[in-house]
């Protein structure tokens, strides 16, 4: 492999990884494996480093800095930002969920107790903005 | 919302009619309704503006929001007719959400 090919391959891995995780984020197999992008950026940085070792060209350094930047950023997002600290919850398998009453999008009151003896309920807590 | 996408398609009409999906978020109702319209499913979106219920459930991710505010930690809970927890998915990484296929399997196992 030549220095230019290594730089191009590294850049290609980075672009393909960013494209995969932005376009296919709705696919559970992609979304639920965030370690995939961290690994891909690590591979891209290694390839770029190899390219620089083969020949110290400006494009080699650009590829290396780019891949390393993505690797550091991705690691920070996945291992620091996205990490949710463990905390005890009021939920346990086989135990009743605490009742609540809240207002729905149509302005109606919704209580968990309304569904008792009527229907199973899938309760989803989500962040709202995504 | 990723966990809600694809769930509608994975369930049959009868299964959709037989279960109530209650989605809780600090979003205001107008925002939730826009989401509901795009999902083609009968969800009840309820607003927990001050996170009081989320907090009571122990599902707050402290300072996890983009502006350092408290946000819910993603959680999906399946309750049977008696209100008893039968299946539970709690994520320790906010990027990871339950696969709709796992949710469907749990619904069918009720």
gemmi code that builds the backbone of each chain (N, CA, C; Angstrom):
import gemmi

chains = {
    "A": [
        ("UNK", (0.846, -1.200, 0.000), (0.000, 0.000, 0.000), (0.880, 1.248, 0.000)),
        ("UNK", (0.446, 2.247, -0.764), (1.190, 3.514, -0.792), (0.574, 4.494, 0.203)),
        ("UNK", (1.327, 5.567, 0.469), (0.849, 6.575, 1.427), (-0.480, 7.171, 0.970)),
        ("UNK", (-0.618, 7.413, -0.344), (-1.849, 8.047, -0.818), (-3.037, 7.087, -0.710)),
        ("UNK", (-2.802, 5.816, -0.982), (-3.901, 4.854, -0.872), (-4.359, 4.697, 0.568)),
        ("UNK", (-3.414, 4.694, 1.496), (-3.764, 4.571, 2.911), (-4.605, 5.767, 3.356)),
        ("UNK", (-4.197, 6.963, 2.916), (-4.948, 8.171, 3.284), (-6.359, 8.109, 2.713)),
        ("UNK", (-6.464, 7.659, 1.452), (-7.782, 7.585, 0.807), (-8.663, 6.549, 1.497)),
        ("UNK", (-8.077, 5.396, 1.844), (-8.844, 4.337, 2.509), (-9.341, 4.819, 3.873)),
        ("UNK", (-8.465, 5.494, 4.604), (-8.837, 6.017, 5.922), (-10.008, 6.994, 5.808)),
        ("UNK", (-9.906, 7.910, 4.829), (-10.975, 8.893, 4.634), (-12.277, 8.199, 4.237)),
        ("UNK", (-12.156, 7.160, 3.401), (-13.337, 6.428, 2.939), (-14.047, 5.747, 4.124)),
        ("UNK", (-13.250, 5.141, 5.012), (-13.840, 4.476, 6.190), (-14.597, 5.507, 7.034)),
        ("UNK", (-13.988, 6.679, 7.227), (-14.633, 7.725, 8.041), (-15.946, 8.173, 7.409)),
        ("UNK", (-15.914, 8.455, 6.116), (-17.117, 8.945, 5.429), (-18.206, 7.876, 5.459)),
        ("UNK", (-17.830, 6.609, 5.174), (-18.816, 5.522, 5.159), (-19.435, 5.330, 6.545)),
        ("UNK", (-18.615, 5.472, 7.591), (-19.122, 5.292, 8.956), (-20.105, 6.408, 9.317)),
        ("UNK", (-19.714, 7.650, 9.037), (-20.605, 8.780, 9.335), (-21.905, 8.621, 8.556)),
        ("UNK", (-21.814, 8.228, 7.281), (-23.015, 8.065, 6.445), (-23.900, 6.951, 6.996)),
        ("UNK", (-23.301, 5.821, 7.365), (-24.082, 4.694, 7.885), (-24.841, 5.096, 9.140)),
        ("UNK", (-24.135, 5.737, 10.086), (-24.796, 6.059, 11.354), (-25.765, 7.222, 11.225)),
        ("UNK", (-25.605, 8.102, 10.212), (-26.619, 9.152, 10.090), (-27.814, 8.683, 9.284)),
        ("UNK", (-27.592, 7.884, 8.253), (-28.710, 7.472, 7.397), (-29.485, 6.293, 7.973)),
        ("UNK", (-28.797, 5.391, 8.676), (-29.455, 4.161, 9.144), (-29.674, 4.150, 10.656)),
        ("UNK", (-29.777, 5.345, 11.267), (-29.900, 5.403, 12.719), (-31.230, 4.799, 13.195)),
        ("UNK", (-32.214, 4.709, 12.292), (-33.492, 4.105, 12.660), (-33.465, 2.583, 12.641)),
        ("UNK", (-32.397, 2.000, 12.110), (-32.289, 0.534, 12.043), (-31.678, 0.034, 13.356)),
        ("UNK", (-32.430, -0.790, 14.113), (-31.936, -1.207, 15.429), (-30.534, -1.819, 15.403)),
        ("UNK", (-30.223, -2.607, 14.344), (-28.914, -3.269, 14.290), (-27.776, -2.248, 14.203)),
        ("UNK", (-28.050, -1.070, 13.641), (-27.037, -0.015, 13.554), (-27.065, 0.812, 14.842)),
        ("UNK", (-28.255, 1.309, 15.170), (-28.424, 2.199, 16.319), (-27.930, 1.581, 17.622)),
        ("UNK", (-28.220, 0.301, 17.823), (-27.911, -0.321, 19.109), (-26.464, -0.798, 19.230)),
        ("UNK", (-25.642, -0.464, 18.242), (-24.223, -0.817, 18.331), (-23.350, 0.410, 18.110)),
        ("UNK", (-23.454, 1.392, 19.047), (-22.649, 2.606, 18.889), (-21.149, 2.317, 18.961)),
        ("UNK", (-20.778, 1.165, 19.558), (-19.346, 0.836, 19.607), (-18.802, 0.604, 18.195)),
        ("UNK", (-19.724, 0.368, 17.238), (-19.315, 0.154, 15.845), (-18.620, 1.365, 15.249)),
        ("UNK", (-19.161, 2.569, 15.511), (-18.520, 3.747, 14.915), (-17.211, 4.061, 15.613)),
        ("UNK", (-17.140, 3.784, 16.923), (-15.881, 4.019, 17.637), (-14.788, 3.113, 17.055)),
        ("UNK", (-15.118, 1.826, 16.840), (-14.147, 0.880, 16.269), (-13.749, 1.295, 14.855)),
        ("UNK", (-14.730, 1.709, 14.042), (-14.439, 2.081, 12.657), (-13.479, 3.273, 12.613)),
        ("UNK", (-13.701, 4.268, 13.497), (-12.799, 5.431, 13.515), (-11.408, 5.014, 14.000)),
        ("UNK", (-11.334, 4.041, 14.916), (-10.035, 3.548, 15.395), (-9.281, 2.872, 14.246)),
        ("UNK", (-10.013, 2.071, 13.441), (-9.391, 1.410, 12.283), (-8.913, 2.460, 11.280)),
        ("UNK", (-9.765, 3.480, 11.027), (-9.404, 4.544, 10.086), (-8.148, 5.275, 10.554)),
        ("UNK", (-8.041, 5.530, 11.852), (-6.867, 6.230, 12.391), (-5.623, 5.363, 12.245)),
        ("UNK", (-5.774, 4.053, 12.453), (-4.640, 3.128, 12.315), (-4.149, 3.098, 10.864)),
        ("UNK", (-5.106, 3.014, 9.929), (-4.753, 2.993, 8.498), (-4.044, 4.298, 8.119)),
        ("UNK", (-4.563, 5.429, 8.603), (-3.962, 6.729, 8.295), (-2.545, 6.811, 8.890)),
        ("UNK", (-2.390, 6.264, 10.096), (-1.068, 6.259, 10.751), (-0.072, 5.445, 9.938)),
        ("UNK", (-0.547, 4.337, 9.412), (0.277, 3.478, 8.550), (0.708, 4.248, 7.305)),
        ("UNK", (-0.246, 5.009, 6.744), (0.040, 5.818, 5.553), (1.135, 6.839, 5.825)),
        ("UNK", (1.066, 7.490, 6.979), (2.069, 8.500, 7.342), (3.432, 7.828, 7.521)),
        ("UNK", (3.425, 6.607, 8.055), (4.676, 5.869, 8.244), (5.303, 5.516, 6.890)),
        ("UNK", (4.444, 5.282, 5.894), (4.935, 4.911, 4.558), (5.517, 6.109, 3.808)),
        ("UNK", (4.986, 7.292, 4.088), (5.483, 8.492, 3.411), (4.834, 9.699, 4.030)),
        ("UNK", (5.696, 10.659, 4.454), (5.135, 11.806, 5.175), (4.618, 12.843, 4.203)),
        ("UNK", (3.386, 12.622, 3.732), (2.749, 13.553, 2.801), (1.674, 14.339, 3.549)),
        ("UNK", (1.362, 15.549, 3.040), (0.372, 16.388, 3.747), (-0.978, 15.698, 3.846)),
        ("UNK", (-1.391, 14.982, 2.779), (-2.724, 14.337, 2.821), (-2.771, 13.210, 3.851)),
        ("UNK", (-1.615, 12.594, 4.080), (-1.551, 11.556, 5.116), (-1.839, 12.134, 6.497)),
        ("UNK", (-1.230, 13.303, 6.750), (-1.463, 13.959, 8.045), (-2.917, 14.408, 8.184)),
        ("UNK", (-3.486, 14.909, 7.079), (-4.894, 15.350, 7.105), (-5.791, 14.162, 7.468)),
        ("UNK", (-5.546, 13.001, 6.809), (-6.357, 11.814, 7.082), (-6.189, 11.373, 8.531)),
        ("UNK", (-4.951, 11.420, 9.034), (-4.680, 10.976, 10.402), (-5.372, 11.883, 11.425)),
        ("UNK", (-5.228, 13.208, 11.239), (-5.848, 14.153, 12.177), (-7.382, 14.001, 12.125)),
        ("UNK", (-7.926, 13.849, 10.898), (-9.382, 13.687, 10.746), (-9.881, 12.442, 11.453)),
        ("UNK", (-9.230, 11.304, 11.196), (-9.681, 10.039, 11.785), (-9.513, 10.049, 13.300)),
        ("UNK", (-8.374, 10.601, 13.773), (-8.152, 10.672, 15.226), (-9.189, 11.575, 15.888)),
        ("UNK", (-9.501, 12.696, 15.211), (-10.510, 13.622, 15.740), (-11.849, 12.937, 15.884)),
        ("UNK", (-12.253, 12.195, 14.844), (-13.536, 11.478, 14.882), (-13.515, 10.398, 15.968)),
        ("UNK", (-12.367, 9.726, 16.110), (-12.248, 8.669, 17.124), (-12.400, 9.255, 18.530)),
        ("UNK", (-11.746, 10.380, 18.784), (-11.820, 11.001, 20.116), (-13.229, 11.518, 20.377)),
        ("UNK", (-13.815, 12.190, 19.352), (-15.164, 12.726, 19.491), (-16.171, 11.587, 19.722)),
        ("UNK", (-16.074, 10.535, 18.894), (-16.984, 9.395, 19.006), (-16.865, 8.705, 20.346)),
        ("UNK", (-15.634, 8.546, 20.829), (-15.430, 7.901, 22.136), (-16.051, 8.741, 23.235)),
        ("UNK", (-15.885, 10.065, 23.118), (-16.444, 10.955, 24.137), (-17.969, 10.843, 24.158)),
        ("UNK", (-18.579, 10.865, 22.978), (-20.045, 10.750, 22.899), (-20.491, 9.410, 23.483)),
        ("UNK", (-19.871, 8.327, 23.033), (-20.352, 7.000, 23.411), (-20.039, 6.633, 24.859)),
        ("UNK", (-18.832, 6.958, 25.315), (-18.437, 6.488, 26.644), (-18.704, 7.502, 27.751)),
        ("UNK", (-18.875, 8.785, 27.403), (-19.091, 9.800, 28.446), (-20.497, 10.396, 28.347)),
        ("UNK", (-20.788, 11.072, 27.207), (-22.064, 11.776, 27.063), (-23.276, 10.852, 27.145)),
        ("UNK", (-23.211, 9.716, 26.430), (-24.384, 8.853, 26.278), (-24.584, 7.922, 27.467)),
        ("UNK", (-23.599, 7.850, 28.344), (-23.655, 6.930, 29.479), (-24.695, 7.425, 30.486)),
        ("UNK", (-25.618, 6.577, 30.875), (-26.613, 6.962, 31.870), (-26.236, 6.296, 33.186)),
        ("UNK", (-26.011, 7.105, 34.237), (-25.600, 6.503, 35.504), (-26.674, 5.548, 36.037)),
        ("UNK", (-26.234, 4.440, 36.586), (-27.174, 3.469, 37.146), (-27.865, 4.077, 38.354)),
        ("UNK", (-29.165, 3.901, 38.437), (-29.927, 4.423, 39.571), (-31.091, 3.477, 39.815)),
        ("UNK", (-31.507, 3.328, 41.073), (-32.634, 2.432, 41.342), (-33.920, 2.979, 40.725)),
        ("UNK", (-34.755, 2.107, 40.201), (-36.034, 2.538, 39.645), (-37.167, 1.938, 40.478)),
        ("UNK", (-38.374, 2.449, 40.230), (-39.541, 1.954, 40.956), (-40.161, 0.766, 40.231)),
        ("UNK", (-39.424, 0.211, 39.258), (-39.977, -0.854, 38.423), (-39.269, -2.173, 38.703)),
        ("UNK", (-40.042, -3.229, 38.850), (-39.466, -4.561, 39.007), (-40.396, -5.554, 38.338)),
        ("UNK", (-39.806, -6.544, 37.672), (-40.613, -7.576, 37.014), (-41.500, -8.260, 38.044)),
        ("UNK", (-42.767, -8.441, 37.672), (-43.701, -9.117, 38.575), (-44.329, -8.201, 39.613)),
        ("UNK", (-43.918, -6.922, 39.619), (-44.477, -5.960, 40.574), (-45.344, -4.952, 39.821)),
        ("UNK", (-46.397, -4.429, 40.462), (-47.214, -3.425, 39.769), (-46.438, -2.119, 39.558)),
        ("UNK", (-46.718, -1.434, 38.445), (-46.096, -0.130, 38.194), (-46.868, 0.923, 38.977)),
        ("UNK", (-46.180, 1.949, 39.508), (-46.883, 3.001, 40.255), (-47.900, 3.708, 39.347)),
        ("UNK", (-49.060, 4.017, 39.881), (-50.097, 4.683, 39.091), (-49.738, 6.164, 38.903)),
        ("UNK", (-50.266, 6.755, 37.840), (-50.090, 8.196, 37.626), (-51.244, 8.706, 36.788)),
        ("UNK", (-51.455, 9.999, 36.816), (-52.425, 10.652, 35.934), (-51.725, 11.817, 35.258)),
        ("UNK", (-51.757, 11.833, 33.920), (-51.146, 12.929, 33.157), (-52.116, 13.318, 32.048)),
        ("UNK", (-51.846, 14.422, 31.370), (-52.723, 14.925, 30.311), (-52.139, 14.536, 28.954)),
        ("UNK", (-52.978, 14.011, 28.067), (-52.477, 13.589, 26.749), (-52.533, 14.734, 25.731)),
        ("UNK", (-52.116, 14.428, 24.495), (-52.000, 15.452, 23.463), (-53.342, 16.094, 23.127)),
        ("UNK", (-54.455, 15.356, 23.390), (-55.782, 15.903, 23.093), (-56.386, 16.601, 24.317)),
        ("UNK", (-55.628, 16.712, 25.395), (-56.101, 17.396, 26.585), (-56.878, 16.510, 27.554)),
        ("UNK", (-56.895, 15.180, 27.278), (-57.624, 14.259, 28.165), (-56.703, 13.715, 29.256)),
        ("UNK", (-57.330, 13.393, 30.408), (-56.561, 12.802, 31.507), (-56.327, 11.326, 31.217)),
        ("UNK", (-55.113, 10.869, 31.424), (-54.769, 9.459, 31.233), (-54.221, 8.918, 32.546)),
        ("UNK", (-54.874, 7.884, 33.085), (-54.377, 7.227, 34.293), (-54.046, 5.790, 33.962)),
        ("UNK", (-53.000, 5.278, 34.558), (-52.689, 3.858, 34.377), (-53.856, 3.008, 34.862)),
        ("UNK", (-54.491, 3.468, 35.929), (-55.595, 2.702, 36.527), (-56.762, 2.520, 35.553)),
        ("UNK", (-56.889, 3.438, 34.570), (-57.966, 3.321, 33.578), (-57.884, 2.014, 32.804)),
        ("UNK", (-56.683, 1.465, 32.685), (-56.493, 0.272, 31.847), (-56.533, -1.012, 32.655)),
        ("UNK", (-56.574, -0.859, 33.969), (-56.610, -2.029, 34.859), (-57.790, -2.919, 34.475)),
        ("UNK", (-57.540, -4.206, 34.306), (-58.556, -5.200, 33.916), (-59.090, -4.993, 32.507)),
        ("UNK", (-58.519, -4.074, 31.740), (-59.014, -3.826, 30.379), (-57.985, -4.197, 29.312)),
        ("UNK", (-56.805, -3.640, 29.412), (-55.816, -3.779, 28.342), (-54.406, -3.815, 28.921)),
        ("UNK", (-53.511, -4.554, 28.265), (-52.096, -4.383, 28.613), (-51.632, -2.994, 28.146)),
        ("UNK", (-50.613, -2.462, 28.791), (-50.106, -1.130, 28.444), (-48.613, -1.225, 28.154)),
        ("UNK", (-48.215, -0.624, 27.043), (-46.789, -0.464, 26.777), (-46.439, 0.980, 27.130)),
        ("UNK", (-45.656, 1.120, 28.187), (-45.316, 2.437, 28.713), (-43.921, 2.794, 28.208)),
        ("UNK", (-43.832, 3.905, 27.492), (-42.537, 4.287, 26.913), (-42.128, 5.652, 27.456)),
        ("UNK", (-41.008, 5.700, 28.139), (-40.449, 6.984, 28.574), (-39.410, 7.389, 27.540)),
        ("UNK", (-39.566, 8.583, 26.986), (-38.588, 9.004, 25.987), (-38.225, 10.461, 26.214)),
        ("UNK", (-37.111, 10.861, 25.598), (-36.547, 12.174, 25.922), (-37.285, 13.319, 25.263)),
        ("UNK", (-37.982, 13.020, 24.203), (-38.734, 14.079, 23.563), (-38.038, 14.621, 22.333)),
        ("UNK", (-36.793, 15.067, 22.489), (-36.199, 15.745, 21.342), (-35.635, 14.777, 20.307)),
        ("UNK", (-35.608, 13.480, 20.566), (-35.265, 12.532, 19.498), (-35.674, 11.137, 19.864)),
    ],
    "B": [
        ("UNK", (-37.366, 8.681, 20.423), (-38.532, 8.132, 19.743), (-38.172, 6.935, 18.894)),
        ("UNK", (-36.903, 6.639, 18.781), (-36.456, 5.563, 17.893), (-37.158, 4.249, 18.224)),
        ("UNK", (-37.402, 4.027, 19.517), (-38.006, 2.758, 19.921), (-39.445, 2.624, 19.450)),
        ("UNK", (-40.097, 3.757, 19.139), (-41.493, 3.692, 18.701), (-41.604, 3.455, 17.208)),
        ("UNK", (-40.547, 3.857, 16.486), (-40.593, 3.685, 15.044), (-40.493, 2.210, 14.674)),
        ("UNK", (-41.334, 1.773, 13.783), (-41.288, 0.388, 13.351), (-42.153, -0.517, 14.190)),
        ("UNK", (-42.587, -0.045, 15.364), (-43.399, -0.882, 16.236), (-44.787, -1.103, 15.635)),
        ("UNK", (-45.340, -0.043, 15.044), (-46.658, -0.152, 14.444), (-46.705, -1.213, 13.357)),
        ("UNK", (-45.676, -1.209, 12.512), (-45.640, -2.153, 11.393), (-45.434, -3.580, 11.877)),
        ("UNK", (-44.756, -3.736, 13.023), (-44.421, -5.079, 13.504), (-45.619, -5.770, 14.161)),
        ("UNK", (-46.630, -4.990, 14.571), (-47.791, -5.570, 15.240), (-48.944, -5.735, 14.244)),
        ("UNK", (-49.755, -6.770, 14.420), (-50.932, -6.947, 13.571), (-52.014, -5.957, 14.005)),
        ("UNK", (-53.047, -5.797, 13.174), (-54.136, -4.871, 13.514), (-54.776, -5.229, 14.849)),
        ("UNK", (-55.028, -6.550, 15.036), (-55.667, -7.018, 16.264), (-54.775, -6.733, 17.468)),
        ("UNK", (-53.467, -6.960, 17.292), (-52.538, -6.706, 18.403), (-52.483, -5.222, 18.735)),
        ("UNK", (-52.519, -4.393, 17.686), (-52.500, -2.943, 17.901), (-53.729, -2.500, 18.680)),
        ("UNK", (-54.878, -3.105, 18.346), (-56.123, -2.724, 19.016), (-56.138, -3.232, 20.448)),
        ("UNK", (-55.397, -4.314, 20.720), (-55.460, -4.960, 22.030), (-54.505, -4.396, 23.055)),
        ("UNK", (-53.721, -3.415, 22.674), (-52.745, -2.868, 23.623), (-52.749, -1.351, 23.551)),
        ("UNK", (-52.540, -0.725, 24.688), (-52.481, 0.732, 24.717), (-51.019, 1.139, 24.846)),
        ("UNK", (-50.586, 2.025, 23.970), (-49.216, 2.510, 24.059), (-49.259, 3.906, 24.655)),
        ("UNK", (-48.674, 4.055, 25.821), (-48.659, 5.346, 26.501), (-47.223, 5.842, 26.520)),
        ("UNK", (-46.980, 6.938, 25.820), (-45.629, 7.482, 25.713), (-45.514, 8.720, 26.590)),
        ("UNK", (-44.568, 8.702, 27.514), (-44.402, 9.786, 28.487), (-43.130, 10.561, 28.171)),
        ("UNK", (-43.264, 11.886, 28.025), (-42.060, 12.703, 27.834), (-42.314, 14.093, 28.376)),
        ("UNK", (-41.239, 14.874, 28.602), (-41.440, 16.246, 29.080), (-41.872, 17.194, 27.956)),
        ("UNK", (-41.968, 16.686, 26.717), (-42.430, 17.506, 25.591), (-43.799, 18.105, 25.851)),
        ("UNK", (-44.064, 19.285, 25.252), (-45.423, 19.783, 25.366), (-46.317, 18.994, 24.411)),
        ("UNK", (-47.617, 19.114, 24.593), (-48.558, 18.270, 23.847), (-48.533, 18.504, 22.344)),
        ("UNK", (-48.319, 19.748, 21.914), (-48.316, 20.043, 20.483), (-47.181, 19.296, 19.790)),
        ("UNK", (-46.006, 19.304, 20.428), (-44.851, 18.610, 19.859), (-45.126, 17.112, 19.779)),
        ("UNK", (-45.712, 16.556, 20.845), (-46.005, 15.132, 20.891), (-47.003, 14.754, 19.806)),
        ("UNK", (-47.989, 15.626, 19.586), (-49.006, 15.318, 18.592), (-48.400, 15.258, 17.199)),
        ("UNK", (-47.458, 16.149, 16.913), (-46.792, 16.122, 15.608), (-46.081, 14.790, 15.420)),
        ("UNK", (-45.436, 14.307, 16.495), (-44.774, 13.005, 16.432), (-45.790, 11.895, 16.205)),
        ("UNK", (-46.903, 11.960, 16.942), (-47.931, 10.918, 16.841), (-48.474, 10.836, 15.423)),
        ("UNK", (-48.669, 11.999, 14.804), (-49.211, 12.030, 13.450), (-48.290, 11.319, 12.468)),
        ("UNK", (-46.997, 11.378, 12.725), (-46.040, 10.783, 11.811), (-45.845, 9.292, 12.031)),
        ("UNK", (-46.380, 8.737, 13.110), (-46.080, 7.337, 13.448), (-47.150, 6.347, 13.002)),
        ("UNK", (-48.319, 6.846, 12.605), (-49.404, 5.976, 12.129), (-49.759, 4.889, 13.137)),
        ("UNK", (-49.830, 5.260, 14.371), (-50.189, 4.307, 15.413), (-50.998, 5.051, 16.454)),
        ("UNK", (-51.857, 4.321, 17.170), (-52.639, 4.984, 18.201), (-51.875, 5.049, 19.509)),
        ("UNK", (-51.079, 6.045, 19.619), (-50.348, 6.265, 20.852), (-51.094, 7.281, 21.687)),
        ("UNK", (-51.013, 7.140, 22.994), (-51.430, 8.223, 23.872), (-50.143, 8.908, 24.303)),
        ("UNK", (-49.952, 10.105, 23.861), (-48.786, 10.868, 24.294), (-49.183, 11.680, 25.517)),
        ("UNK", (-48.495, 11.491, 26.607), (-48.810, 12.286, 27.781), (-47.595, 13.118, 28.180)),
        ("UNK", (-47.880, 14.339, 28.611), (-46.810, 15.277, 28.944), (-46.517, 15.238, 30.435)),
        ("UNK", (-45.261, 15.006, 30.760), (-44.793, 15.053, 32.147), (-43.817, 16.230, 32.221)),
        ("UNK", (-44.405, 17.438, 32.131), (-43.611, 18.659, 31.948), (-42.520, 18.825, 33.002)),
        ("UNK", (-42.855, 18.565, 34.265), (-41.874, 18.798, 35.332), (-41.167, 17.503, 35.753)),
        ("UNK", (-41.368, 16.426, 34.979), (-40.743, 15.122, 35.235), (-41.166, 14.507, 36.576)),
        ("UNK", (-42.293, 14.964, 37.135), (-42.697, 14.463, 38.453), (-42.929, 12.953, 38.424)),
        ("UNK", (-43.647, 12.480, 37.393), (-43.927, 11.044, 37.305), (-42.644, 10.277, 36.966)),
        ("UNK", (-41.887, 10.814, 36.029), (-40.620, 10.181, 35.634), (-39.700, 10.035, 36.852)),
        ("UNK", (-39.686, 11.059, 37.688), (-38.857, 11.039, 38.891), (-39.362, 9.983, 39.871)),
        ("UNK", (-40.698, 9.911, 40.004), (-41.289, 8.939, 40.920), (-40.956, 7.505, 40.468)),
        ("UNK", (-40.824, 7.339, 39.163), (-40.472, 6.030, 38.605), (-38.968, 5.751, 38.704)),
        ("UNK", (-38.195, 6.761, 39.082), (-36.743, 6.585, 39.152), (-36.102, 6.557, 37.783)),
        ("UNK", (-36.702, 7.272, 36.822), (-36.212, 7.208, 35.439), (-35.663, 8.543, 34.947)),
        ("UNK", (-35.056, 9.290, 35.860), (-34.460, 10.562, 35.446), (-32.971, 10.361, 35.176)),
        ("UNK", (-32.500, 10.889, 34.052), (-31.073, 10.935, 33.764), (-30.618, 12.339, 34.155)),
        ("UNK", (-29.967, 12.473, 35.337), (-29.650, 13.812, 35.832), (-28.718, 14.551, 34.883)),
        ("UNK", (-29.069, 15.791, 34.558), (-28.279, 16.673, 33.683), (-27.890, 16.001, 32.370)),
        ("UNK", (-28.772, 15.150, 31.864), (-28.455, 14.416, 30.630), (-28.858, 15.146, 29.360)),
        ("UNK", (-29.545, 16.275, 29.497), (-30.027, 16.994, 28.321), (-28.940, 17.836, 27.677)),
        ("UNK", (-29.214, 18.369, 26.488), (-28.207, 19.148, 25.761), (-27.829, 20.435, 26.485)),
        ("UNK", (-28.737, 20.971, 27.312), (-28.417, 22.191, 28.055), (-28.160, 21.887, 29.525)),
        ("UNK", (-27.842, 20.606, 29.807), (-27.551, 20.221, 31.174), (-28.789, 20.045, 32.033)),
        ("UNK", (-29.967, 20.006, 31.413), (-31.185, 19.821, 32.195), (-31.439, 18.324, 32.423)),
        ("UNK", (-32.263, 18.011, 33.442), (-32.645, 16.623, 33.677), (-33.556, 16.160, 32.545)),
        ("UNK", (-33.356, 14.926, 32.083), (-34.217, 14.355, 31.037), (-34.560, 12.927, 31.451)),
        ("UNK", (-35.618, 12.354, 30.855), (-35.918, 10.956, 31.172), (-34.829, 10.053, 30.602)),
        ("UNK", (-34.554, 8.929, 31.286), (-33.702, 7.931, 30.660), (-34.625, 7.031, 29.850)),
        ("UNK", (-34.231, 6.640, 28.637), (-35.130, 5.849, 27.803), (-35.498, 4.543, 28.505)),
        ("UNK", (-36.801, 4.282, 28.601), (-37.268, 3.057, 29.246), (-38.545, 2.595, 28.562)),
        ("UNK", (-38.656, 1.309, 28.342), (-39.858, 0.723, 27.762), (-40.341, -0.358, 28.709)),
        ("UNK", (-41.615, -0.261, 29.118), (-42.149, -1.129, 30.161), (-43.454, -1.741, 29.670)),
        ("UNK", (-43.558, -3.054, 29.727), (-44.795, -3.715, 29.327), (-45.562, -4.164, 30.568)),
        ("UNK", (-46.794, -3.663, 30.693), (-47.650, -4.006, 31.834), (-48.774, -4.917, 31.358)),
        ("UNK", (-49.083, -5.943, 32.122), (-50.217, -6.797, 31.753), (-51.520, -6.129, 32.199)),
        ("UNK", (-52.629, -6.818, 31.974), (-53.942, -6.285, 32.323), (-54.079, -5.874, 33.784)),
        ("UNK", (-53.273, -6.474, 34.649), (-53.349, -6.153, 36.075), (-52.390, -5.032, 36.469)),
        ("UNK", (-51.737, -4.448, 35.475), (-50.805, -3.359, 35.773), (-49.469, -3.837, 36.310)),
        ("UNK", (-49.206, -5.150, 36.147), (-47.956, -5.729, 36.651), (-46.893, -5.699, 35.547)),
        ("UNK", (-45.656, -5.346, 35.921), (-44.553, -5.266, 34.960), (-44.178, -6.663, 34.481)),
        ("UNK", (-44.276, -6.893, 33.168), (-43.961, -8.213, 32.602), (-42.692, -8.210, 31.782)),
        ("UNK", (-42.298, -7.048, 31.283), (-41.085, -6.928, 30.467), (-40.592, -5.511, 30.616)),
        ("UNK", (-39.269, -5.359, 30.609), (-38.685, -4.070, 30.968), (-37.396, -3.860, 30.186)),
        ("UNK", (-37.242, -2.699, 29.594), (-35.981, -2.380, 28.929), (-35.496, -1.034, 29.431)),
        ("UNK", (-34.354, -1.044, 30.116), (-33.745, 0.184, 30.618), (-32.399, 0.309, 29.939)),
        ("UNK", (-32.154, 1.429, 29.309), (-30.884, 1.583, 28.607), (-29.875, 2.278, 29.506)),
        ("UNK", (-28.620, 1.822, 29.452), (-27.565, 2.507, 30.205), (-26.753, 3.410, 29.270)),
        ("UNK", (-27.197, 3.483, 28.000), (-26.546, 4.341, 27.006), (-27.689, 4.907, 26.172)),
        ("UNK", (-27.819, 6.251, 26.110), (-29.051, 6.778, 25.509), (-29.138, 6.530, 24.013)),
        ("UNK", (-28.068, 6.086, 23.406), (-28.141, 5.773, 21.972), (-28.836, 4.433, 21.728)),
        ("UNK", (-28.842, 3.577, 22.758), (-29.351, 2.206, 22.604), (-30.812, 2.137, 23.041)),
        ("UNK", (-31.686, 1.678, 22.169), (-33.117, 1.541, 22.458), (-33.547, 0.133, 22.114)),
        ("UNK", (-34.649, -0.336, 22.737), (-35.059, -1.709, 22.434), (-35.413, -1.891, 20.961)),
        ("UNK", (-35.120, -3.073, 20.467), (-35.472, -3.458, 19.106), (-36.977, -3.732, 19.095)),
        ("UNK", (-37.742, -3.108, 18.172), (-39.192, -3.353, 18.143), (-39.542, -4.845, 18.103)),
        ("UNK", (-38.663, -5.669, 17.506), (-38.946, -7.110, 17.454), (-38.971, -7.730, 18.848)),
        ("UNK", (-38.099, -7.240, 19.738), (-38.095, -7.743, 21.120), (-39.363, -7.323, 21.846)),
        ("UNK", (-39.818, -6.085, 21.566), (-41.043, -5.595, 22.198), (-42.223, -6.452, 21.736)),
        ("UNK", (-42.281, -6.720, 20.438), (-43.373, -7.525, 19.877), (-43.374, -8.924, 20.500)),
        ("UNK", (-42.184, -9.503, 20.648), (-42.072, -10.831, 21.261), (-42.639, -10.797, 22.693)),
        ("UNK", (-42.317, -9.750, 23.422), (-42.798, -9.642, 24.806), (-44.313, -9.475, 24.837)),
        ("UNK", (-44.858, -8.699, 23.890), (-46.314, -8.493, 23.830), (-46.998, -9.830, 23.556)),
        ("UNK", (-46.414, -10.618, 22.635), (-47.028, -11.901, 22.277), (-46.908, -12.927, 23.392)),
        ("UNK", (-45.954, -12.731, 24.296), (-45.751, -13.683, 25.386), (-46.677, -13.413, 26.570)),
        ("UNK", (-47.432, -12.306, 26.504), (-48.306, -11.956, 27.641), (-49.363, -13.037, 27.864)),
    ],
}
model = gemmi.Model(1)
for chain_id, residues in chains.items():
    chain = gemmi.Chain(chain_id)
    for i, (resn, *xyz) in enumerate(residues, 1):
        res = gemmi.Residue()
        res.name, res.seqid = resn, gemmi.SeqId(i, " ")
        for name, pos in zip(("N", "CA", "C"), xyz):
            atom = gemmi.Atom()
            atom.name, atom.element = name, gemmi.Element(name[0])
            atom.pos, atom.b_iso = gemmi.Position(*pos), 0.0
            res.add_atom(atom)
        chain.add_residue(res)
    model.add_chain(chain)
structure = gemmi.Structure()
structure.add_model(model)
structure.setup_entities()
